[in-house]
């Protein structure tokens, strides 16, 4: 039986998660979506959508969606949904989990790889992060949880863009790109977004059964000021074919984000054993600080690409397609908290054959 894809919807307090959820729950889209509202406060989705009480409840929506609120363990909620689905009491073919606004999405993501029952029935599709255009800069400055939410993202939406100037949107977008170069960024208004921009993104596959997006790192480093491309807030960086992960300033001088990213590239192949030993060592030492990492590896002796991806200490790798006519090249991106970039880059260089 096919695994049920799960989307984690995260974002700091007031970023617009509930507005986006209301759009999902009330649109006539023909999809059967189960929404798990994982709030710790007293208020849940507006009462016209959810009936609030003191225990878990599951509400069937008029458009075929269902919504459940949880006060306990996420594993129990997912397993309860599965049992009710198996017994044909409810029907859904995908799940959206809304985290609390001050949550670190890491433990939520890890649930899908650490619990056997959950892993047997569900697959984590993507982490979608909302950032408030008006308050996002301040929240990123003051709250590490907001930075973690950006670091874990597979897709970022900037909300409330109508409340600020285009220049402010650009500055925020540039900062977000610097923190997480692998997540496409788009602006949305009033929670209205095409469902295919939220669901079935296949952004989070620890077992890497699917080929990695060949454009996730783009091409060569370059200077935005001279590249001849439009980097305004309407530009889609997921398709522009350029790397936005380099270390130049992005207009957010005056502070240093603890969560940053860096890229490793090489045309030389890795020695598999050296790389395995090195990655195992850095995960032991820095695993909790490594939010997300992902790459396509060129490994000596293999005619196929090796895809790897991980979150914290959990890393998965798998063989992907054959190297074609394109140049054989390793491309890796690391997103983490206070990572020793120079040490890690030097260590990776030392793993080359």
N, C-alpha and C positions, 0 to 999 in steps of 0.2 A: 504493500500500500504506500502511495506517495506520501512523503513527509509534508506537514502543513507549514507553509512559510510564515515567519513571524517578523514583524517590524517593531523596533523599539523607537518610540517617539519621545525625544527628550528636548530640554531647553530650560533656561533659567526662569524663575518666577516672572510671570507677566509676559512671556515671550509669544504667547498666542497658541499654545498647544490645545487648549480647550476649544478655541475657535476653529482650528483645523479639524479637530475631532467631530465637532458639530457638523461641519461640512461633509465629512465622511459618513456620519451616521444618518444624515437626513437627505442626502442626494439619492436620486433614483439611478443607481449605477449598475444594478443587476448582480453585484457581487455579494456573497454572504461572508461578512466580516464579523469576527468576535473581537470586541474591544475590552481589554482589561485595564481598568482605571486603578493605578497603584498609588493613590494619594494617602498621605499620612495625616492630613488636616481634617477638619470637619466638613469642608465644602467639597463636593464632587461636581461632576458635570451638571449643568443647570437642571433644575427639577422637572422641567418640561421634557427632558430626555431621560433622566434617571430618577427612579424612586429611591430616596435615601432612607436607609435604616441602619441598624447597628451591627448587622451581620452581612455575610456575602449575599448578594442577590444577583440574579441573571434576568435581564429584561429583554424581551424580544421586540425588535424594532419593526416598524411598518414596512421598511424597505428590505427586510430579510436579514439585517444585521442583528447582532445581539450585543449586549453590553453587560459586563459584570464588574462589581467593585470588590476589592479585596482589602482585608484588614490583617491578613495573616501572611503565610509564606507563598511566594510566587509559584513554587513547584506544586504545592497543593492545588492552587487555582488552575494551573495548566492541566494537571491530571484530572481534576474534577470536570473541566470543560471536555477533555477527551472522553471520559466515561459517559457523560451525558450525550455526547455526539455518537459514540459507539452504540448506545442504547436508543438512539434515534429520538431522544427527547428534544434536542436542539440540532441545528444544521449550520455549519460554517466551513469555509474552505481556506481561511487565512485568519491571522490574529494580529492586532495592533495593541501594543502595551504602551500606555502613557505613564511615564515615571513622574514622581514628584519633582517639583521645580528645583529643589536643592540636591537632587540625587546624583551620585556618581554612577554613570551607566555601566561601568565595568562589571560589578557583581551581577547585574541583571543579564549582561551578555554571557558571563561565565556559566550561568544557570544552564544554558543550552549545551554545554560540553561536560558538565560535572555531574549531572543527574541522568542516570541511564534511562529511566522511564521517559523523561522529557526528550532526550536525544533520540529515542526510538520513534517518537511521534511528531516531533517538530524540528524545523531547521531555521536558524536565525538568518533572515534574509538581509537586513540592513539596519543600521542605526541612523535615524533621521533627526537632525538637530535644528531647532529654531533659535534664531538670535534676533533680539529686539533692536531695530535700527536706532531707536531713540536712546535706549539705556544700555545697549550692548557693550559699548566701550568701557563704561564705568563698571559694569558687572564683571567684565573680563579683568579689569584692574584689581578689583576688590575680592573676587571669589574664585578660588581654585576650582570649585565644582563647575563653574561656567566654562573655565578653560578645559577641564576634562571632557565636558560634553562636546566641545568643538573637536578635541583631539580624537575622540572615538567615532566621529561622524563619518558615514559613507555618503551622505547628502546633507547639505546645509541650506536652509531657507532663511533669508533675511526678511523679517516681518516689519510692519508699520513703516514702510519706506515713505509713505505719504506724509509722515510727521517730521521728516528731516530734509535737508538739502541733498541734491545729487552728490555734492562733494563729500558730505558726511557718509553717505552710503558707500562711495568709492573707498574712503579711508577705512571703513569697517571691513569691506570686502577684501581689501589688500591685507589687512591684519589677519583675517581668517585664513586667507590663502597661505600666508607665511606660517601660520600655526599648523595647518593641515592641507598640504598641496594635493592630496589624493581625492578630496571630496569636491564634487561639483557644487557650485554656489548659484542660487537663483533668488530673486526677490519675489515676494508674494504679498498680496493685499487682501485683508479681511478673511484670511484662511482659505481662499479659493485657489486650489492647485489641482491639476490633473492627477487622477489617482495613479496613473502609470509613472508619475514622478515621485511617488511615495512607496508604491508596492512593486514587488517583483524586480527589485534592483539588482539582486544577486551580488550585493556588495560585501557580504560577510560569509565567506566559506572557508572555515578553518581546515577542512579536509581538501579544499582546493580541487574538487573534481572538475570544475569548470575552468576553461582557460581564462587567465587574468585579462582584464581590459588592456589591450595593447597600447592605449593612449593615456594610461593613468599617470604616467610620469612625463609624457611628451618627449621632446627632443633635447636640444642643447640648452644649457644655461644661457640667458641673455638679459640684457638690460631693458626693462620696459620702456624707458624713455626713448630708445632708439630702434625699437623692433618694428615700428610701422604698423602695429596692430592696435585696435581699439580695446582698451581695458576699462571701459566705462561699466556702470552697473548693469547694463543690458547684455554684456558680453558673456557667452557661455564658455568657461574655461575647460569644460570637459571635452570639447571638440576642437580647441584651437591649436593643438599639436605642439604646445610649448610647455616647458617646465617652469613652474612658478614657485619652486621651493628654495631658490637660492637666497643668500643671506644679506641682500641689500636692504636698506630701510624702506619701510612701506608707509611712511607718514604717520607712525605712531611712536615717535620719539618721546622720551621722557619717562618710559618705563620699560621693563624687560619682562616679556611673558615667560613664565616658568615652563610652559608647554610649548615646545618648538619642534621643528622637523628638520631632517637632513636627508640627503640622497647619496647613495653610493652607486657608482657606475664603473664598469671595467670591460674592456674587450678581451681580457685574458680569462681563461677558464679557472674555476675554483678547483682546488683539491678537496674532494668530498669529505674525506676523513678530517682534514684540518678544519674545514668549515663547521662540520658537525660538533667537533670538540670546542671550537671557539664560541659558537652560538649557545651551546649548553652551558658554558662558563659564564657568559654575560647574562643569560637568563637567571642563573642562580644569584648573581650579584645585583643586577639591575632590573629583574623581572617586574617588580611592582611599579617601577617608574616607566616601563615600556608599555605605553597604552595600546598602540597599534603598530604593526610592521607588516610589510607586504612586498613581494618581489617576484621577478622572473630571473632565474639563475642559469648561467652558462657553466656547466659542470664538465670537467675533463672526462672523456670516455663515454659520454652520453650523447646520443644523436637527438635526444628530445629536450625540450625546455623543462626545467624544474620550477614549479610554482610553489611559493611558500607564503604563509600568512599566519599571524598570531596576535594574541591579546595577552598581556602580562606574561606569565610563565608558560602559557599553553601555545605551542607552535605546531603547525601541521605543514606537511609538504607532500607533493605528488608530482608524477610525471604528466606533462601536458603534451601538446602537439610537437611534431618534428620541426626542427629548425628548417626554415624554407630558404628563399633567396635572400632574406634580410640578413644583415650582419649579426653574428652571434655576439650578444652583449648582455651582461648582467645589469639589471636595474632594480635597486632596492630603496624603499623609503622607510624611515623610522620616525615615529611620532612619540614623544615622551616628555617626562618631567625632569629637567636639569640633567639630561644625559650628557656624558663626556664625549662629545662629538669627535674630537681629534683622536682620542683613544680608540673609539670604536672603528673609525675609518682606517686607522693604522692597523688594527687587528684584522679587519677584513682584507686589507692589502696583503697581510702576511699569510692569508689562506689561499692566495692564488697559486696555481701550479707553476 
